[in-house]
């Protein structure tokens, strides 16, 4: 079974009230020149919006924390989702 098939077994409980990843767009816009988050996220959750702002689709987060480590300008606030939310890994 390949990685994509294994990840397809996972279940995501989305917390629409309190996202666990928040971007400070002012810091991102004024300090960040490399935008590591676009390249390091294994779930490819980060994109560039029409207004050149970084967007994150936190709903599919694998909760690895790579983006937090890669954001050297500290534009991200990241914490684990509240109890009952987030990814639930399933192994088939």
N, C-alpha and C positions, 0 to 999 in steps of 0.2 A: 504494500500500500504506500503510495507516494505522499509527500507532505501535504499537497493540496487536498487530497482525499481525507487525510487525517484531520486537517483543519476544518473541513466541511462537516465533520461530526460535532464540532463544538457548538454550544448554545450561548447566545448573548442575551442577557437581561439588561435592557437599556434604561438608564436613569435619565429621563428627559428633564427632570427638575434640577439636578445638580451634576453637570458634566464634570468628569474627573480630570479633564485636560482643558486648561484655559490659556489662551495666548494673549500676552500684553502686546498689542499691535503697535504701540508707540515705541517700545523697546525694539521690537522686531524690525520696524521700518527704519529707525534711526541708527541702530548699532549693527544689525546683522547684515553681512555682505555675502556670506557663503550659503546660508540656508541649509544646514546639514539635515534638518528634519525631513526635507524632501527626499533625501537619499538613504537614510538609515532605518527608517521604520519598516520592519518586516511585513507589516500589513498594508503598506503604501497608503496610509491614511491622510497624509499631508499633500495639499495641492495649492496652486497659486490661483487666487480668484481674479475676476475681471479688473478689480481695482489694484492689482499687484499685491494684495494682502494674502498672507498664508492662512489657509483654512484647514481645519482638522475635522475628520469624521470620527469622533470618539466612540461611536457605536460599535465599531468593529475592532476596537483596541484589544491586543493580546496581553496587555498589562506587563510588558517586559521592562519598561522604563528607559529604553534606549534613547528616545527622543529627549528626555530630561537630561541625560548625560551629555548628549550631543549638542544641546543648546547652550553653547558657551557664553552667550550674552544674557542668559537667565530670563528669557522672555516667556518661558513656560511655567505654569503652575501645574503640577502633576501630583496626584495622590491616588491611592487605590479607591475604586468605587465603594459607595456605601454598601453595607451588608445586604445581601440578596441581589445585588446588581453586578454587572460585569460579565466576564467570560467564565463559562463552565466547561472545562476540558473533558472531552469524552474520548475514550480509546476503544477502538473497535477490534 
